[in-house]
Amino acid sequence: MAVAEDLPEDIIVNILTWLPVKSLIRFTSVSKRLHSIILSDPKFAQSQLKAARQQKTLSRRLLVSTDAFQLESLHLDHTPSFGEPSSVRKFSFPFQPQWSGMSSYFKLLGSCNGLVFVAVDEALFYIWNPSIGFLKQLPDPGFSLNKNVLAYYGVGYLSATDDYKVLVASYSFREGGLQVQVFSLTTHLWQRIEPPGGSDIELDLQGTLSNDALHWLNYSIDEDEIVSFDLAVQEFRRMRLPNFDRDGKSFSYLGVCGGCLCASRYLDGACDSIDFWVMKEYDVSDSWTMLFSLKLSHPPELNSCSTEFLVVESSTVAANWTAEGFELIRIDHKEDEKLGQYMLKGNQICMIEYEESLLWISSYYLEQEKKQVKILETHQKASQS
């Protein structure tokens, strides 16, 4: 390492930028100089993420949380190792519930650029980077602890303003009403906004990010519809889905395929195929086109009451509830085949896709900044043991 120590820092930084996160975490123990560059320089973290995107070497993983207090991640890249013990990472919960009730539950709200946004006990909110152990609690939005439930939510990043936003709709049992708030990392404030108008609103829990907007399927009306939220202007809108005159299939989950908003359709019950429709031209209802129909060689029982789906670029992950817990099945879009299975205990599950990165958010206060440095150092030592 003596040769590397003699190199100018800009050359070292340029070399490190093109390495994957997993390797960089290992290098933090080589010297204090490398440790400082890799974990303490936000510009380096941004450069590394940009380089990984350019090279198409960004590692994508599935993050899963259950009410049995399991928090694990699995590979989502083109690899047959999905579910193999050697590829699974198990995390201890870095955030603690504020009460010990049986329904205490950790919800994964979404992820952008490797930063995962988490809700604890339906009222406390955190930013967390699983790759480096960064953890930061967001300001209190004012939801009553143990007296509210999250109705729907979503997370997005606006590159034009370099701002992360979190939308949370919370139903209060005490007040009997829905409250929607949006958090901006730039202002570090929650802002209360009007929920989408009309009584015919029953949205899916997790919003799908596409074109700087969050999207949810609306299940409360006969006609298929998407409710969107523009993160820049902070307005709700409605978008039409194709009409199939009740052919027995229903739109079940949203995702992103080929950079376009994607909607999946399938028959409830013993399903042997899933249709994927994409909106070729954003917010143009006539541009919906069937991308492909995924034929399942060994069809699982896909029941909307017992199966959760996550649609990503290259595959779909089905979480099928069984008497033993949740069976995770990864289905490749091109091969129409299952690429591994994995079991998790629990009766409730949250799944999101996240990218491995070195990003972290600097604090507004020096004492919190020092605390974050200690957290990162502790995580780095644990990852080496």
VOSE-274030 format. One record per atom (N, C-alpha, C): x, y, z; residue in one letter. Coordinates in steps of 0.1 Angstrom, whole numbers, padded with zeros to 4 digits, always signed. Atoms other than C-alpha are relative to their C-alpha. Example, Ala and Ser with C-alpha at 12.3 -4.5 7.8 and 13.67 -1.06 7.14 Angstrom:
2
+0009-0012+0000A
+0123-0045+0078A
+0009+0012+0000A
-0009-0011+0000S
+0137-0011+0071S
-0008+0011+0008S
This chain:
385
+0008-0012+0000M
+0000+0000+0000M
+0009+0013+0000M
-0009-0011+0000A
+0031+0022+0002A
+0000+0008-0013A
+0001-0006+0014V
+0029+0029-0036V
-0012+0009-0001V
+0012-0007+0001A
-0007+0040-0033A
+0001+0013+0009A
-0002-0011-0009E
+0002+0063-0004E
+0007+0012-0007E
-0008-0010+0007D
+0026+0081-0027D
-0007+0007-0011D
+0007-0006+0011L
+0001+0088-0054L
-0008+0012+0004L
+0009-0011-0003P
-0017+0121-0057P
-0014-0004+0003P
+0013+0004-0004E
-0051+0120-0041E
-0010+0000-0012E
+0010+0000+0011D
-0070+0129-0073D
+0001-0013-0009D
-0002+0013+0007I
-0055+0098-0090I
-0006-0012+0008I
+0005+0010-0009I
-0064+0076-0060I
-0016+0000-0001I
+0015-0002+0000V
-0100+0090-0060V
-0005-0005-0014V
+0004+0004+0013N
-0103+0084-0098N
+0000-0015-0001N
+0000+0014+0000I
-0093+0048-0094I
-0011-0006+0008I
+0010+0006-0010L
-0115+0041-0064L
-0015+0002-0006L
+0013-0003+0005T
-0145+0057-0082T
-0006-0011-0008T
+0005+0010+0009W
-0148+0028-0106W
-0001-0014+0006W
+0001+0013-0007L
-0148+0001-0079L
-0014-0002+0006L
+0013+0002-0006P
-0180-0015-0065P
+0000+0003+0015P
+0002-0004-0014V
-0193-0006-0031V
+0006-0011+0010V
-0005+0011-0009K
-0185-0040-0016K
+0015+0000+0002K
-0015-0001-0001S
-0148-0037-0024S
+0004+0012+0007S
-0004-0013-0006L
-0146-0001-0013L
-0002-0001+0015L
+0002+0002-0014I
-0161-0010+0021I
+0012-0008+0007I
-0011+0007-0005R
-0133-0035+0025R
+0013+0008+0001R
-0012-0009+0000F
-0106-0009+0016F
+0000+0010+0011F
+0000-0010-0010T
-0117+0014+0044T
+0009-0004+0012T
-0009+0004-0011S
-0096-0007+0068S
+0015+0000-0004S
-0014+0000+0005V
-0064-0004+0047V
+0008+0011+0006V
-0007-0012-0005S
-0055+0031+0058S
-0010+0011+0004S
+0009-0011-0004K
-0070+0062+0074K
-0003+0009-0012K
+0001-0008+0012R
-0065+0080+0041R
-0012-0005-0009R
+0010+0006+0008L
-0087+0055+0022L
-0014+0001+0007L
+0012+0000-0009H
-0112+0054+0051H
-0007+0014-0002H
+0005-0014+0001S
-0116+0092+0049S
-0006+0003-0014S
+0005-0003+0013I
-0120+0093+0011I
-0013-0008-0003I
+0011+0009+0003I
-0145+0064+0009I
-0013+0003+0008I
+0012-0001-0009L
-0168+0071+0039L
-0003+0015+0004L
+0002-0013-0005S
-0164+0108+0046S
-0001+0011-0010S
+0000-0010+0011D
-0164+0125+0012D
-0013-0001-0008D
+0013+0001+0007P
-0200+0131-0001P
+0002+0002-0015P
-0002-0002+0014K
-0186+0142-0035K
+0005-0013-0006K
-0005+0013+0005F
-0167+0108-0039F
-0012-0009-0001F
+0012+0009+0000A
-0200+0090-0030A
-0008+0002-0012A
+0008-0003+0012Q
-0218+0108-0058Q
+0007-0004-0012Q
-0008+0004+0012S
-0190+0102-0083S
+0000-0015-0002S
+0000+0015+0000Q
-0189+0065-0074Q
-0013-0005-0006Q
+0014+0004+0004L
-0227+0062-0079L
-0002+0003-0015L
+0001-0003+0014K
-0225+0080-0113K
+0008-0009-0008K
-0009+0009+0008A
-0196+0059-0125A
-0007-0014-0001A
+0006+0013+0000A
-0215+0027-0115A
-0012-0001-0010A
+0011-0001+0010R
-0245+0038-0135R
+0005+0000-0014R
-0005+0000+0013Q
-0224+0046-0165Q
+0005-0013-0005Q
-0005+0013+0003Q
-0207+0012-0164Q
-0010-0011+0000Q
+0011+0010-0002K
-0240-0005-0157K
+0005-0011+0010K
-0005+0010-0010T
-0223-0022-0127T
-0006+0002+0013T
+0007-0003-0012L
-0247-0008-0101L
-0006-0013+0006L
+0006+0012-0006S
-0256-0036-0077S
-0014+0003+0005S
+0013-0002-0004R
-0293-0039-0072R
-0004-0012+0009R
+0003+0010-0010R
-0307-0058-0042R
-0015+0002+0004R
+0013+0001-0005L
-0341-0068-0028L
+0001+0002+0016L
+0000-0002-0015L
-0347-0055+0008L
-0014-0004+0005L
+0013+0006-0005V
-0374-0074+0028V
+0000+0002+0015V
+0003-0002-0014S
-0389-0066+0061S
-0013-0008+0004S
+0013+0007-0004T
-0415-0088+0080T
-0003+0004+0014T
+0004-0003-0014D
-0435-0084+0112D
+0006-0010+0010D
-0007+0009-0009A
-0414-0113+0126A
+0015+0006+0002A
-0013-0007-0002F
-0385-0087+0128F
+0011-0007-0008F
-0010+0004+0009Q
-0366-0101+0099Q
+0003+0011-0010Q
-0004-0010+0009L
-0347-0076+0078L
+0012-0005-0008L
-0010+0007+0008E
-0327-0092+0049E
+0000+0006-0014E
-0001-0004+0014S
-0315-0084+0014S
+0006-0011-0008S
-0004+0010+0009L
-0310-0106-0016L
+0003+0006-0014L
-0004-0005+0014H
-0294-0102-0051H
-0012+0001-0009H
+0010-0001+0011L
-0316-0089-0079L
+0006+0000-0014L
-0007-0001+0013D
-0289-0088-0106D
-0002-0013-0007D
+0001+0012+0008H
-0287-0113-0134H
+0009-0011+0006H
-0008+0010-0007T
-0275-0141-0112T
-0009-0011+0005T
+0009+0011-0005P
-0289-0176-0103P
+0001-0002+0015P
-0002+0002-0015S
-0279-0170-0066S
-0011+0005+0008S
+0011-0005-0008F
-0313-0156-0055F
-0004-0010+0010F
+0004+0009-0011G
-0320-0171-0021G
+0011-0009+0005G
-0011+0008-0005E
-0287-0189-0017E
+0005+0007+0013E
-0004-0006-0013P
-0275-0184+0019P
+0012+0009-0001P
-0012-0008+0001S
-0241-0170+0008S
-0003+0014-0006S
+0003-0013+0006S
-0258-0142-0011S
-0010+0009+0008S
+0010-0007-0008V
-0283-0132+0016V
+0007+0008+0012V
-0005-0008-0011R
-0275-0104+0040R
-0011+0002+0011R
+0010-0001-0011K
-0292-0103+0074K
+0004+0012+0008K
-0003-0012-0007F
-0294-0069+0092F
-0007-0001+0014F
+0007-0002-0013S
-0301-0062+0129S
-0007+0014-0002S
+0007-0013+0001F
-0327-0034+0132F
+0007+0011+0006F
-0007-0012-0005P
-0309-0001+0136P
-0009+0010+0007P
+0010-0009-0006F
-0341+0016+0147F
-0009-0008+0009F
+0007+0007-0010Q
-0360+0007+0178Q
-0014+0005+0001Q
+0014-0005-0002P
-0398+0008+0183P
-0002+0007+0013P
+0003-0008-0012Q
-0412+0033+0208Q
-0009-0007+0010Q
+0009+0007-0010W
-0436+0008+0223W
+0001-0015-0004W
-0003+0014+0001S
-0436-0030+0227S
-0013-0008-0004S
+0012+0007+0004G
-0470-0038+0212G
+0003-0011-0011G
-0002+0011+0010M
-0474-0069+0190M
-0001+0005-0014M
+0002-0005+0013S
-0483-0048+0160S
+0012+0010-0004S
-0012-0009+0003S
-0450-0028+0161S
+0006-0006-0013S
-0003+0005+0013Y
-0439-0030+0125Y
+0009+0010-0007Y
-0008-0008+0008F
-0412-0016+0102F
-0004+0000-0014F
+0005-0001+0014K
-0424-0004+0068K
+0011+0007-0008K
-0010-0005+0010L
-0400+0002+0039L
-0008+0009-0010L
+0007-0009+0008L
-0413+0033+0022L
+0004+0001-0014L
-0006-0001+0014G
-0390+0033-0008G
+0015+0003+0001G
-0015-0002+0001S
-0354+0039-0019S
+0003+0008-0012S
-0006-0007+0011C
-0335+0063-0041C
+0015+0001+0002C
-0014-0002-0001N
-0298+0063-0048N
+0007-0008+0012N
-0006+0008-0011G
-0291+0036-0021G
-0005+0004+0013G
+0006-0005-0013L
-0309+0056+0006L
-0014-0006+0002L
+0013+0007-0003V
-0338+0036+0022V
-0007+0009+0010V
+0009-0008-0009F
-0367+0055+0039F
-0009-0010+0007F
+0007+0010-0009V
-0383+0036+0068V
-0010+0007+0009V
+0010-0005-0010A
-0414+0041+0090A
+0000-0010+0011A
+0000+0008-0012V
-0413+0027+0125V
-0013+0004+0008V
+0012-0002-0008D
-0446+0022+0145D
-0010+0010-0007D
+0009-0009+0008E
-0464+0042+0117E
+0001+0015+0003E
-0001-0014-0004A
-0452+0075+0132A
+0014+0006-0001A
-0013-0005+0000L
-0414+0077+0132L
+0007-0004-0013L
-0005+0002+0014F
-0394+0081+0100F
+0016+0002+0000F
-0015+0000+0001Y
-0357+0074+0091Y
+0005-0001-0014Y
-0008+0003+0012I
-0332+0075+0063I
+0011-0009+0004I
-0010+0010-0003W
-0309+0045+0062W
+0007-0005-0012W
-0007+0006+0011N
-0282+0033+0039N
+0005-0014+0005N
-0004+0013-0004P
-0279-0005+0044P
+0015-0004-0003P
-0014+0004+0004S
-0245-0006+0026S
+0011+0005+0009S
-0011-0006-0009I
-0226+0017+0050I
-0005+0002+0014I
+0004-0001-0014G
-0248+0018+0081G
-0005+0014+0003G
+0005-0014-0003F
-0258+0055+0078F
-0014-0001+0005F
+0014-0001-0006L
-0289+0063+0099L
-0003+0014+0005L
+0004-0014-0004K
-0307+0096+0104K
-0015+0000+0002K
+0014-0001-0003Q
-0341+0102+0120Q
-0005+0013-0006Q
+0006-0012+0005L
-0364+0127+0102L
-0008+0007+0011L
+0009-0007-0010P
-0383+0154+0121P
-0013-0007+0002P
+0013+0006-0004D
-0415+0144+0138D
-0011+0007-0009D
+0011-0006+0007P
-0445+0149+0114P
-0012+0003+0008P
+0012-0002-0008G
-0469+0149+0143G
-0010-0010+0000G
+0010+0011+0000F
-0487+0116+0138F
+0000-0006+0014F
+0001+0006-0013S
-0500+0101+0170S
+0005-0014+0000S
-0006+0013-0001L
-0480+0071+0181L
-0011-0010+0004L
+0010+0011-0003N
-0502+0039+0181N
-0014+0004-0002N
+0014-0004+0003K
-0533+0059+0170K
-0002+0004-0014K
+0002-0003+0014N
-0528+0061+0133N
+0006-0012-0008N
-0005+0010+0009V
-0521+0038+0103V
+0004+0006-0013V
-0004-0006+0013L
-0502+0046+0071L
-0010-0006-0011L
+0009+0004+0011A
-0527+0045+0042A
+0007-0002-0013A
-0009+0002+0011Y
-0502+0050+0014Y
+0012+0009+0001Y
-0013-0007-0002Y
-0467+0064+0009Y
+0008-0002-0012Y
-0010+0001+0011G
-0438+0069-0015G
+0012+0009+0002G
-0013-0007-0002V
-0403+0082-0019V
+0005+0004-0014V
-0005-0004+0013G
-0387+0102-0048G
+0012+0009+0001G
-0011-0009+0000Y
-0356+0121-0058Y
-0001+0009-0013Y
+0001-0009+0011L
-0357+0152-0079L
+0015+0005-0004L
-0014-0003+0004S
-0323+0156-0098S
+0001+0015-0003S
+0000-0014+0003A
-0332+0191-0109A
+0003+0009+0012A
-0002-0008-0013T
-0332+0204-0073T
+0008-0007+0010T
-0008+0009-0009D
-0311+0176-0058D
-0007-0001+0014D
+0008+0001-0012D
-0339+0170-0033D
-0007-0014+0001D
+0008+0013-0003Y
-0354+0138-0017Y
-0013+0004+0006Y
+0013-0003-0006K
-0391+0139-0009K
-0007-0013+0004K
+0007+0012-0006V
-0412+0115+0012V
-0015+0004+0001V
+0014-0002-0002L
-0450+0114+0009L
-0006-0010+0009L
+0007+0010-0009V
-0470+0098+0037V
-0014+0005+0003V
+0015-0002-0003A
-0508+0096+0040A
-0003-0009+0013A
+0003+0007-0013S
-0518+0087+0076S
-0014+0001+0004S
+0014-0001-0005Y
-0553+0078+0088Y
+0000+0000+0015Y
+0001-0001-0015S
-0560+0089+0124S
-0012-0006+0005S
+0012+0006-0006F
-0583+0067+0145F
-0006+0010+0009F
+0006-0010-0010R
-0587+0095+0170R
-0008+0011-0007R
+0007-0011+0007E
-0597+0122+0145E
-0009-0005-0011E
+0008+0005+0010G
-0612+0099+0119G
+0002+0006-0014G
-0002-0006+0013G
-0596+0115+0089G
+0014-0003-0005G
-0013+0003+0007L
-0567+0112+0064L
+0008+0013+0000L
-0009-0011+0000Q
-0537+0135+0067Q
+0012-0004-0009Q
-0011+0002+0010V
-0511+0138+0038V
+0010+0010+0003V
-0011-0009-0002Q
-0477+0152+0045Q
+0011-0003-0009Q
-0012+0002+0008V
-0446+0157+0023V
+0012+0006+0007V
-0013-0005-0005F
-0411+0159+0036F
+0010+0003-0011F
-0010-0004+0010S
-0384+0177+0017S
+0013+0000+0008S
-0013+0000-0006L
-0348+0170+0026L
+0008+0013-0001L
-0006-0013+0001T
-0338+0204+0013T
-0004+0010+0010T
+0005-0009-0010T
-0360+0223+0036T
+0000-0006+0014T
+0000+0008-0012H
-0359+0196+0063H
-0013+0002+0008H
+0013-0002-0006L
-0396+0202+0069L
-0011-0009-0006L
+0012+0006+0005W
-0429+0184+0066W
-0010+0011-0004W
+0010-0010+0004Q
-0456+0202+0047Q
-0013-0008-0003Q
+0013+0007+0002R
-0493+0192+0049R
-0007+0005-0013R
+0006-0003+0013I
-0511+0190+0016I
-0014-0007-0001I
+0014+0006+0001E
-0547+0182+0005E
+0001-0013-0007E
+0000+0014+0006P
-0553+0145-0003P
-0008+0001-0013P
+0007+0000+0013P
-0566+0136-0038P
-0015+0001+0003P
+0014-0003-0002G
-0602+0148-0041G
-0009-0012-0004G
+0010+0011+0003G
-0633+0125-0042G
+0000-0010+0010G
+0002+0011-0010S
-0646+0097-0021S
+0004-0014-0006S
-0003+0012+0007D
-0636+0071-0047D
+0015-0002-0001D
-0014+0002-0001I
-0600+0068-0035I
+0004-0011+0009I
-0005+0011-0009E
-0585+0036-0022E
+0013-0005-0007E
-0013+0002+0007L
-0548+0035-0032L
+0008-0012+0006L
-0010+0010-0005D
-0522+0008-0030D
+0009+0006+0010D
-0009-0006-0010L
-0497+0012-0002L
+0012+0007-0005L
-0013-0005+0004Q
-0464+0018-0019Q
-0001+0007-0014Q
+0000-0007+0012G
-0460+0044-0046G
+0012-0004-0009G
-0010+0003+0010T
-0440+0037-0078T
+0005+0013-0006T
-0007-0012+0005L
-0415+0064-0089L
+0002-0001-0015L
-0002-0001+0015S
-0415+0073-0126S
-0002+0014-0004S
+0002-0013+0006N
-0410+0106-0144N
-0002+0011+0011N
+0001-0010-0011D
-0405+0126-0111D
-0014+0000+0006D
+0013+0001-0006A
-0439+0114-0099A
-0002-0013+0007A
+0004+0013-0007L
-0453+0087-0075L
-0013-0004-0006L
+0012+0006+0006H
-0480+0064-0088H
-0006-0011+0009H
+0007+0011-0007W
-0506+0042-0071W
-0012-0005-0008W
+0013+0004+0006L
-0534+0020-0085L
-0011+0004+0010L
+0012-0003-0007N
-0568+0031-0074N
-0010-0012-0001N
+0008+0012+0000Y
-0589+0001-0064Y
-0015+0002+0003Y
+0013-0002-0005S
-0621+0018-0054S
-0011+0003-0010S
+0010-0002+0011I
-0637+0023-0088I
+0001-0011-0010I
+0001+0011+0009D
-0648-0001-0115D
+0010+0002-0012D
-0009-0002+0011E
-0627+0016-0142E
+0014+0001+0005E
-0014+0001-0004D
-0590+0010-0140D
+0007+0014-0001D
-0005-0013-0001E
-0571+0041-0129E
+0012+0001+0009E
-0012-0003-0008I
-0538+0054-0115I
-0001+0014+0006I
-0001-0014-0006V
-0535+0083-0091V
+0015+0003+0002V
-0014-0004-0001S
-0502+0101-0094S
+0002+0013+0008S
-0003-0012-0007F
-0484+0128-0074F
+0013+0005-0005F
-0012-0007+0006D
-0460+0152-0091D
+0008+0006+0011D
-0009-0004-0011L
-0431+0157-0067L
+0005+0014-0001L
-0005-0014+0002A
-0420+0190-0082A
-0011+0010+0003A
+0010-0010-0003V
-0453+0209-0081V
-0009-0004+0011V
+0008+0005-0012Q
-0468+0187-0053Q
-0015+0000-0002Q
+0014+0001+0004E
-0501+0180-0070E
-0004-0015-0003E
+0005+0013+0004F
-0522+0148-0073F
-0007+0001-0013F
+0007+0001+0013R
-0535+0138-0107R
-0005-0014-0002R
+0005+0013+0004R
-0554+0109-0123R
+0004-0004-0014R
-0004+0005+0013M
-0543+0087-0152M
-0008-0012-0003M
+0008+0011+0004R
-0563+0062-0172R
+0008-0012-0004R
-0006+0012+0004L
-0554+0026-0177L
-0009-0006-0012L
+0008+0006+0011P
-0565+0005-0208P
-0013-0007+0006P
+0013+0006-0004N
-0601-0008-0206N
-0001-0014-0007N
+0001+0014+0005F
-0605-0046-0210F
-0014-0006+0001F
+0014+0004+0000D
-0643-0048-0205D
-0001-0013+0009D
+0002+0011-0010R
-0639-0072-0175R
+0003-0013-0006R
-0004+0013+0007D
-0620-0100-0192D
+0004-0011+0011D
-0004+0009-0011G
-0613-0117-0158G
+0013+0003+0006G
-0013-0004-0006K
-0579-0102-0153K
-0001+0014+0006K
+0001-0013-0006S
-0572-0072-0132S
+0015+0005+0002S
-0013-0006-0003F
-0543-0047-0128F
+0003-0001+0015F
-0003+0004-0014S
-0525-0057-0097S
+0011+0008+0006S
-0012-0007-0006Y
-0491-0040-0093Y
+0006+0009-0011Y
-0008-0009+0009L
-0471-0011-0108L
+0015-0002+0002L
-0015+0000+0000G
-0434-0010-0116G
+0005+0008-0011G
-0007-0007+0011V
-0409+0003-0140V
+0008-0010-0009V
-0007+0009+0009C
-0397-0016-0171C
+0004+0008-0012C
-0006-0008+0012G
-0374-0001-0198G
-0001+0015+0002G
+0002-0015-0002G
-0377+0033-0181G
-0014+0005+0000G
+0014-0004+0001C
-0415+0033-0185C
-0008-0005+0011C
+0010+0004-0011L
-0443+0031-0160L
-0006-0013-0005L
+0004+0014+0004C
-0454-0006-0161C
-0011-0004+0010C
+0011+0006-0008A
-0486-0023-0149A
-0002-0014-0003A
+0001+0014+0002S
-0491-0060-0144S
-0015-0004+0001S
+0013+0006-0001R
-0523-0080-0150R
+0000-0015+0000R
+0001+0015+0000Y
-0532-0116-0142Y
-0014-0004+0006Y
+0012+0006-0005L
-0561-0138-0134L
+0002-0004+0015L
-0001+0004-0014D
-0568-0143-0097D
-0002-0015+0001D
+0001+0014-0002G
-0562-0179-0086G
+0012-0007-0005G
-0011+0007+0006A
-0540-0205-0103A
+0004+0006-0013A
-0004-0008+0012C
-0523-0182-0128C
+0012-0006-0007C
-0011+0005+0008D
-0501-0194-0156D
+0007+0011-0008D
-0006-0011+0007S
-0492-0160-0170S
-0003+0014+0006S
+0002-0014-0005I
-0487-0123-0161I
+0002+0009-0012I
-0001-0009+0011D
-0493-0096-0187D
+0007+0013+0005D
-0007-0013-0004F
-0470-0065-0185F
-0003+0010-0011F
+0003-0012+0009W
-0482-0032-0200W
+0008+0012+0004W
-0008-0012-0003V
-0461-0001-0203V
-0006+0012-0007V
+0004-0012+0005M
-0469+0035-0209M
+0012+0006-0008M
-0011-0004+0009K
-0446+0043-0239K
+0002+0015+0001K
-0001-0014-0001E
-0453+0080-0237E
-0007+0005+0013E
+0006-0003-0013Y
-0458+0093-0202Y
-0012+0009+0000Y
+0012-0008-0001D
-0492+0106-0193D
-0008+0001-0012D
+0008+0001+0012V
-0506+0097-0227V
-0007-0014+0001V
+0008+0012-0002S
-0534+0071-0221S
+0000-0010-0012S
+0000+0008+0012D
-0533+0059-0257D
+0013-0007-0003D
-0013+0006+0003S
-0497+0049-0255S
+0003-0013+0008S
-0002+0013-0007W
-0503+0019-0232W
+0002-0011-0010W
-0003+0012+0009T
-0488-0012-0249T
+0004-0012+0008T
-0004+0013-0007M
-0485-0048-0239M
+0015-0003-0003M
-0014+0002+0002L
-0447-0053-0234L
+0002-0015-0003L
-0001+0015+0002F
-0449-0091-0230F
-0009-0007+0010F
+0008+0009-0010S
-0468-0119-0213S
+0010-0010+0005S
-0010+0009-0007L
-0447-0138-0188L
-0007-0013+0002L
+0005+0013-0002K
-0455-0175-0191K
+0007-0007+0011K
-0006+0007-0012L
-0449-0194-0159L
+0000-0015-0003L
+0000+0014+0002S
-0437-0229-0164S
-0005-0008+0012S
+0006+0006-0012H
-0446-0238-0128H
-0008+0011+0007H
+0008-0011-0005P
-0474-0214-0120P
-0003-0001+0015P
+0004+0000-0014P
-0477-0205-0083P
-0014+0004+0001P
+0014-0005-0003E
-0511-0198-0067E
+0001+0015+0002E
-0001-0015-0002L
-0513-0160-0073L
-0014+0005+0004L
+0013-0005-0005N
-0541-0148-0051N
+0003+0014+0006N
-0002-0014-0004S
-0544-0110-0045S
+0000+0001+0015S
+0001-0001-0014C
-0552-0117-0009C
+0013-0005+0007C
-0011+0007-0007S
-0521-0138-0001S
+0014+0002-0007S
-0013-0001+0008T
-0494-0127-0027T
+0003+0015-0002T
-0005-0014+0003E
-0473-0095-0029E
+0009-0001-0011E
-0009+0000+0011F
-0454-0085-0060F
+0009+0012+0000F
-0008-0011+0003L
-0425-0063-0068L
+0006-0001-0014L
-0004+0000+0014V
-0419-0055-0104V
+0012+0009-0002V
-0012-0008+0003V
-0384-0044-0114V
+0004-0002-0014V
-0004+0000+0015E
-0365-0040-0147E
+0001-0014-0005E
-0003+0013+0006S
-0353-0076-0152S
-0008-0011+0005S
+0007+0012-0006S
-0376-0097-0130S
-0011+0005+0009S
+0011-0002-0009T
-0407-0099-0108T
+0003-0009+0012T
-0001+0008-0012V
-0405-0110-0072V
-0014-0002+0006V
+0013+0004-0006A
-0436-0128-0058A
+0003-0004+0014A
-0001+0004-0014A
-0440-0131-0020A
-0013-0007+0003A
+0012+0008-0001N
-0465-0159-0016N
-0001-0005+0015N
+0002+0004-0014W
-0479-0164+0019W
-0004-0014+0002W
+0003+0014-0003T
-0479-0199+0033T
-0002-0002+0015T
+0001+0003-0014A
-0485-0216+0066A
+0013+0002+0007A
-0013-0001-0006E
-0448-0215+0072E
+0006+0014+0000E
-0005-0014+0001G
-0444-0178+0063G
+0000+0004-0015G
+0000-0005+0014F
-0436-0160+0030F
+0011-0007-0008F
-0009+0007+0009E
-0421-0179+0001E
+0003+0011-0011E
-0004-0010+0010L
-0401-0154-0021L
+0004-0008-0013L
-0003+0006+0013I
-0400-0164-0058I
+0005+0011-0010I
-0004-0009+0011R
-0379-0145-0084R
-0002-0006-0013R
+0003+0005+0013I
-0392-0148-0119I
+0007+0009-0010I
-0007-0008+0010D
-0370-0137-0148D
-0009+0004-0011D
+0009-0005+0010H
-0388-0116-0174H
+0004-0006-0014H
-0004+0005+0014K
-0368-0130-0204K
-0001-0016+0000K
+0000+0015+0001E
-0365-0167-0194E
-0013-0006+0004E
+0013+0006-0005D
-0400-0171-0179D
+0002-0011+0010D
-0003+0011-0010E
-0384-0192-0152E
+0002+0006+0014E
-0003-0003-0014K
-0381-0191-0114K
+0015-0001+0001K
-0014+0000-0003L
-0346-0181-0104L
+0003-0001+0014L
-0003+0002-0014G
-0345-0193-0069G
-0012+0003+0009G
+0011-0002-0010Q
-0368-0193-0038Q
+0007+0002+0013Q
-0006-0003-0014Y
-0363-0181-0002Y
-0012+0001+0009Y
+0010-0001-0010M
-0384-0184+0029M
+0002+0010+0011M
-0001-0009-0011L
-0391-0158+0055L
-0012-0002+0009L
+0011+0002-0010K
-0412-0160+0087K
-0008+0013+0000K
+0008-0012-0002G
-0441-0136+0093G
-0013-0001-0007G
+0013-0001+0006N
-0476-0126+0084N
-0002+0013-0008N
+0000-0013+0008Q
-0469-0091+0069Q
+0014+0002-0006Q
-0013-0001+0006I
-0441-0082+0045I
+0000+0013-0008I
-0003-0012+0008C
-0426-0051+0028C
+0012-0004-0009C
-0011+0003+0010M
-0403-0054-0003M
+0003+0013-0008M
-0004-0011+0009I
-0384-0027-0021I
+0013-0004-0007I
-0013+0001+0006E
-0355-0026-0045E
+0009+0012+0004E
-0009-0011-0002Y
-0324-0006-0036Y
+0013-0002-0006Y
-0013+0000+0006E
-0290+0002-0051E
+0010+0002+0010E
-0011-0002-0009E
-0258-0002-0033E
+0008+0013-0003E
-0007-0013+0002S
-0242+0032-0028S
+0007+0004+0013S
-0007-0005-0011L
-0220+0051-0004L
-0006+0013+0005L
+0006-0013-0003L
-0244+0081-0001L
-0004+0001+0015L
+0006-0003-0014W
-0252+0096+0033W
-0003+0015+0000W
+0006-0014-0001I
-0269+0129+0043I
+0007+0007+0012I
-0006-0007-0011S
-0249+0154+0063S
-0010+0006+0009S
+0009-0005-0010S
-0265+0167+0095S
+0001+0015+0001S
+0000-0015-0002Y
-0275+0202+0103Y
+0007+0004+0013Y
-0006-0003-0013Y
-0260+0199+0138Y
+0013-0008+0002Y
-0013+0006-0001L
-0224+0191+0147L
-0001-0012+0009L
+0001+0012-0008E
-0233+0167+0175E
-0006-0012-0007E
+0006+0010+0008Q
-0255+0147+0152Q
+0010-0005-0011Q
-0010+0004+0010E
-0227+0147+0126E
+0010-0009+0007E
-0009+0009-0007K
-0203+0132+0152K
-0006-0013+0003K
+0006+0012-0003K
-0228+0106+0161K
-0001-0009-0013K
+0001+0007+0013Q
-0232+0096+0124Q
+0014-0006-0003Q
-0014+0005+0002V
-0194+0092+0121V
+0002-0012+0008V
-0002+0012-0008K
-0194+0068+0150K
-0008-0012-0005K
+0008+0011+0005I
-0223+0048+0135I
+0007-0006-0013I
-0007+0005+0011L
-0204+0045+0102L
+0012-0008+0003L
-0012+0007-0004E
-0172+0034+0119E
-0004-0013+0007E
+0004+0013-0006T
-0191+0008+0140T
-0005-0010-0011T
+0005+0009+0011H
-0208-0006+0108H
+0012-0005-0008H
-0011+0004+0008Q
-0175-0007+0090Q
+0008-0011+0007Q
-0006+0010-0008K
-0159-0027+0119K
-0008-0013+0000K
+0008+0012+0000A
-0188-0051+0120A
+0000-0007-0013A
+0000+0007+0013S
-0187-0058+0083S
+0013-0007-0003S
-0013+0007+0002Q
-0151-0069+0086Q
+0001-0012+0009Q
-0001+0011-0010S
-0157-0093+0115S
-0007-0013-0006S
